[in-house]
Amino acid sequence: MKASAFAYARATSLANALELLATHGDKARVLSGGQSLIPAMNLRLVSPELIVDIGDLGELRGIAVKGETLVIGALTRHADLLKSSHIVKCAPLLAAAVAHVAHPAIRNRGTIGGSLAQADPASELPACMLALGATIVVRGKGGERRIAAEEFFTGIYETKLGPQDLLVAIEVPVASPGSAHFFQEFARRHGDYAIVGLAAQVMQQGDRFADLRLGFFAVGDTPVLAKAAAAMLTGVAITPELLAEASAALASELDPHEDQQATPAMRRHLARVLLARCLATLLNRPDLQSGAGV
């Protein structure tokens, strides 16, 4: 199947792109890397009348550190994230996650802004944004606004972006001394869509967590920041019994779907396995591997 007929416009500037979106509204779709949009068009899942190609807008590309904030342009490609020393130093969780995004051909074309705007609940990067406490920078007819990642993802392939909005950058707090991260996913093979995954960012004080952010993906309509489970595990000595309680709380926070890869029960089980692995790894406590009641 091929895409239905559409018009094409290559934006010459950010202002020009916003003008095109303001004129055509929800009849237009933005093309950045095209790794999500083009397949959806070919399957007739979306049929825009106009494609606004922003691929030439160099002002939306790049990675920079500004004070205590890492700023990533929306058109920065996955491959560029992997090669960036700023990402490795300031957001190592993101560096770990990007290595799991699809395959090299996809990473060479796909962009971080495109991934976040697409809001696939099985994607790695949206969950990373939750774990990192990132801010999504959006421009539209009313000017620029910043949206916390926790509020940005609203449903399957749905975000706070309006039809006249353009995601222009992502702001991530620079990792502090004493912070650590964990990333792991279950997939049929490396590069395939995750069955379940976990992106975690933590502040550690000895054998306790001062802050723990658990971003699960492929477990519902949106990436999930597991607040109840994280709260139970913060500021206390973690025992296998406590982990079992937090694991039960986690299962109630998730609302996974059934598909050809897994049942909801299997996804909840795998999420609990990842939680146990995360804590065992971060605390160097192999005894916790069996403490989640899985």
Secondary structure, 3 states (H helix, E strand, C coil): CCCCCCEEEECCCHHHHHHHHHHHHHHEEEECCCCCHHHHHHCCCCCCCEEEECCCCHHHCCEEEECCEEEEECCCEHHHHHHCHHHHHHCHHHHHHHCCCCCHHHHCCCEHHHHHHHCCCCCHHHHHHHHHCCEEEEEECCEEEEEEHHHHEEECCEECCCCCCEEEEEEEECCCCCEEEEEEEEECCCCCCEEEEEEEEEEEECCEEEEEEEEEECCCCCCEECHHHHHHCCCCCCCHHHHHHHHHHHHHHCCCCCCCCCCHHHHHHHHHHHHHHHHHHHHCCHHHHHCCCC
